[in-house]
Amino acid sequence: MGSNKLAWTWKVKEECLEEYVAMHLEPWPEIMEEHSKAGISNYSIFQNGNQFFYCFECEDTEAAFAYIAKSDACNRWNAITSQMVEGSFDFNDSVPMVPLREVFYLK
């Protein structure tokens, strides 16, 4: 069985754009490690102005989000970045993001 793909979008507050991009161009090594341990792979973020599109693959997103919610490093990172986005970034929330519908896929 292949991985599940998940994609969503957020807008970043204009005054936070520069810092948000800078953080993601040089992410903390422990953040990268924690996401891999959570089972997340092929994670990309794309920028269009202040709108960002996120997509990754994961066998079990529920388990991955539960792992991230318990990660000190991820909670420290999210405490910073959640202030920068319009919307909820908290993996402890019941709905941390609204998944986008996939309408096309070329294998």
RATANOR-V388098 format. One record per backbone hydrogen bond with DSSP energy under -0.5 kcal/mol. NH is the residue of the N-H (numbers start at 1). CO is the residue of the C=O. E is the energy in kcal/mol with one decimal. If there is no record, write none. Layout:
NH_CO_E + NH_CO_E
//
This chain:
4_58_-1.7 + 6_56_-2.7 + 8_54_-2.0 + 10_52_-2.0 + 11_86_-0.5 + 12_50_-3.2 + 13_84_-3.3 + 16_13_-2.4 + 17_13_-0.7 + 17_14_-1.1 + 20_16_-2.8 + 21_17_-2.7 + 22_18_-2.3 + 23_19_-2.5 + 24_20_-1.6 + 25_21_-2.0 + 26_22_-1.4 + 27_24_-0.6 + 31_28_-1.0 + 32_28_-1.6 + 33_29_-2.3 + 34_30_-2.3 + 35_31_-2.2 + 36_32_-1.9 + 37_33_-2.6 + 38_34_-1.9 + 39_36_-1.4 + 40_35_-2.4 + 41_57_-2.6 + 44_42_-0.6 + 44_55_-3.0 + 46_53_-3.0 + 48_51_-3.2 + 51_48_-2.1 + 52_10_-3.1 + 53_46_-2.9 + 54_8_-3.0 + 55_44_-2.5 + 56_6_-2.2 + 57_41_-3.0 + 58_4_-2.5 + 59_39_-0.6 + 64_60_-2.3 + 65_61_-3.0 + 66_62_-2.0 + 67_63_-2.2 + 68_64_-2.5 + 69_65_-2.4 + 70_66_-1.0 + 70_67_-0.7 + 71_68_-1.3 + 72_70_-0.5 + 75_71_-2.4 + 76_72_-2.3 + 77_73_-2.4 + 78_74_-3.1 + 79_75_-1.7 + 80_76_-1.1 + 80_77_-0.6 + 81_77_-2.7 + 82_78_-2.5 + 83_80_-0.8 + 84_81_-1.5 + 85_81_-0.8 + 86_11_-2.8 + 87_85_-0.9 + 91_89_-0.6 + 93_90_-1.7 + 99_97_-0.7 + 100_7_-3.8 + 103_101_-0.5 + 107_105_-0.6
//
